[in-house]
Amino acid sequence: MLAFYRRLYPFKSIFTWLNHEHAPTKLFTHREFAFTLQGDVYLRYNSFLNAEELKKQVCSLNPTRFEIGPVYSARPRDKKTVRPAAFSPQLRELVFDIDMTDYDSIRTCCSGADICERCWQFIAAAVRVLDRALRDQFGYKHLLWVYSGRRGIHLWISDKEALELTDEQRRALVGWLTVIQGGKEMHKKVNVRMGSKSLPPSLASAYKMLEPVFHDLIIADQECFASEEGWEALLHLIPDKDIVDNLREKWEASPGRSSEDKWQDLEDEVAKKSSKGKSNYFQATMTAAKEDIVLQYTYPRLDAEVSKHRNHLLKAPFCVHPKTGRVCVPVDPRTIDRFKPARVPTVTQLLSELDSVAPTENGAGAEHHSDWERTSLKPYVEMLDKHVMGLLEETRKMKQKADLSW
C-alpha cells in the first residue's frame, strides 16, 4: 500500500478535481479527509493546504483507505479550537451510492459480496437511468462515476449548484429519484402514480430504457421467475385475483416452465380477460401493474442516506478495496455495459507492472510523479483528468463572467 501511495496514487488529479482550480482554495483547504488505519482506527477532521501535504500525510499514515467529506466553514484540522457554532458543513458534491447487495432479492447468479459480469448489468442499467435523469431533469454536467472496488458504484456530482445544495434540498432531490422502497422481501415497492394510471414523464423515459433490460436481464438471463419463490414474488405484484389463481395453478402443475414462458402466461391471461369485454379500467390497471413490475426489478436502488446529508463521508476515488485489492477507478457511463469489474487493476498487478519497466530517469529515491502512466492505471487517471478539465473550464468561465459584470 505504501508503494502504491508513493508511486501510483494520483494526488495531483484528486486535488484539482476537489479544488476546481490549480491554486488552492477553500474547496480544498477546508475539506475534511478521514483515514482508516490498520486495526480499524478511524481519524476524522483532517485537512490539508495542498496536494503535497495530503500525499505526505497519506504516506506517513499508510491508511487502508481514506474518505472525502464536505467543505466546512473553518479548516477541519482547527475543529477543536473554533467555536462549535462556527464549524458547519457548507459545500459538498451531491453523491450517490448503488450497492449490488440491494439487488440480492432478485439476482440469481450471485449473492452477498460476490459479483459477476451477469449481475453487473443491474448496476449498468442503474447508471444509465440515473445519469440520464440527473443530466436531463436537473441539468447537471459534471458527473464522475467511480467503481467501488468490489460490488457497487459511486457517483460524485461537482456542479456548483450541486455543491451548494442544503440537506433539505438533497433529501427532496433523492426523494424525487427514489422509486424502489427498501426491504429485502419482494412486496410491492413501486408507488409513483399519484392517482393517475399513467407514469410521470420522468419515469416514462426511464421505463423506455428499462423495458428491454427487463426482458434480457430479468427474464432471459437471471430467470427470476424460475423458482417457486421467484414466481410467488411476481404473483404478489399482480392486482387481479383471478389471474393470480390461474397462473399459480398452471405453474404448480408444471414448475419447470421458464421465466419467459411464465411472463408470456401472464400476457395471455391479461389478453384473455380483456377479450371478454373487460373495462378500460381493467386494462389500464394491468398495464400499470406490468410497468411497475418492470420498474421494481430494474430501476436503480439507491442508498438514500448517503445522498441526503452534506457531512456524509465517501471513499476517495483510486483507493484500494481491502478485500479485493482492486483500485476504485472511474467508469464511463457510455460504456458501462462493457465494464468488467474482474478486469480492474489490483494494487499487486500495478506494482508488478512498475517493476517490469525500466526505472525512471529520476533515479532511485526521487519523486515518482507519473509512474501511473507506465501502468494499466493510466486510462483511468486520464478519465479523471478529462473530467477535471471540464471543471477548470467552468471555473474560468465563471471568473470571466464575474470580471465582466464588475
C-alpha positions, 0 to 999 in steps of 0.5 A, a space after each residue: 500500500 505504501 508503494 502504491 501511495 508513493 508511486 501510483 496514487 494520483 494526488 495531483 488529479 484528486 486535488 484539482 478535481 476537489 479544488 476546481 482550480 490549480 491554486 488552492 482554495 477553500 474547496 480544498 483547504 477546508 475539506 475534511 479527509 478521514 483515514 482508516 488505519 490498520 486495526 480499524 482506527 478511524 481519524 476524522 477532521 483532517 485537512 490539508 493546504 495542498 496536494 503535497 501535504 495530503 500525499 505526505 500525510 497519506 504516506 506517513 499514515 499508510 491508511 487502508 483507505 481514506 474518505 472525502 467529506 464536505 467543505 466546512 466553514 473553518 479548516 477541519 484540522 482547527 475543529 477543536 479550537 473554533 467555536 462549535 457554532 462556527 464549524 458547519 458543513 457548507 459545500 459538498 458534491 451531491 453523491 450517490 451510492 448503488 450497492 449490488 447487495 440491494 439487488 440480492 432479492 432478485 439476482 440469481 447468479 450471485 449473492 452477498 459480496 460476490 459479483 459477476 459480469 451477469 449481475 453487473 448489468 443491474 448496476 449498468 442499467 442503474 447508471 444509465 437511468 440515473 445519469 440520464 435523469 440527473 443530466 436531463 431533469 436537473 441539468 447537471 454536467 459534471 458527473 464522475 462515476 467511480 467503481 467501488 472496488 468490489 460490488 457497487 458504484 459511486 457517483 460524485 456530482 461537482 456542479 456548483 449548484 450541486 455543491 451548494 445544495 442544503 440537506 433539505 434540498 438533497 433529501 427532496 432531490 433523492 426523494 424525487 429519484 427514489 422509486 424502489 422502497 427498501 426491504 429485502 422481501 419482494 412486496 410491492 415497492 413501486 408507488 409513483 402514480 399519484 392517482 393517475 394510471 399513467 407514469 410521470 414523464 420522468 419515469 416514462 423515459 426511464 421505463 423506455 430504457 428499462 423495458 428491454 433490460 427487463 426482458 434480457 436481464 430479468 427474464 432471459 438471463 437471471 430467470 427470476 421467475 424460475 423458482 417457486 419463490 421467484 414466481 410467488 414474488 411476481 404473483 404478489 405484484 399482480 392486482 387481479 385475483 383471478 389471474 393470480 389463481 390461474 397462473 399459480 395453478 398452471 405453474 404448480 402443475 408444471 414448475 419447470 416452465 421458464 421465466 419467459 414462458 411464465 411472463 408470456 402466461 401472464 400476457 395471455 391471461 391479461 389478453 384473455 380477460 380483456 377479450 371478454 369485454 373487460 373495462 378500460 379500467 381493467 386494462 389500464 390497471 394491468 398495464 400499470 401493474 406490468 410497468 411497475 413490475 418492470 420498474 421494481 426489478 430494474 430501476 436503480 436502488 439507491 442508498 438514500 442516506 448517503 445522498 441526503 446529508 452534506 457531512 456524509 463521508 465517501 471513499 476517495 476515488 483510486 483507493 484500494 478495496 481491502 478485500 479485493 485489492 482492486 483500485 476504485 477507478 472511474 467508469 464511463 457511463 457510455 460504456 458501462 455495459 462493457 465494464 468488467 469489474 474482474 478486469 480492474 487493476 489490483 494494487 499487486 498487478 500495478 506494482 508488478 507492472 512498475 517493476 517490469 519497466 525500466 526505472 525512471 530517469 529520476 533515479 532511485 529515491 526521487 519523486 515518482 510523479 507519473 509512474 501511473 502512466 507506465 501502468 494499466 492505471 493510466 486510462 483511468 487517471 486520464 478519465 479523471 483528468 478529462 473530467 477535471 478539465 471540464 471543471 477548470 473550464 467552468 471555473 474560468 468561465 465563471 471568473 470571466 463572467 464575474 470580471 465582466 459584470 464588475 
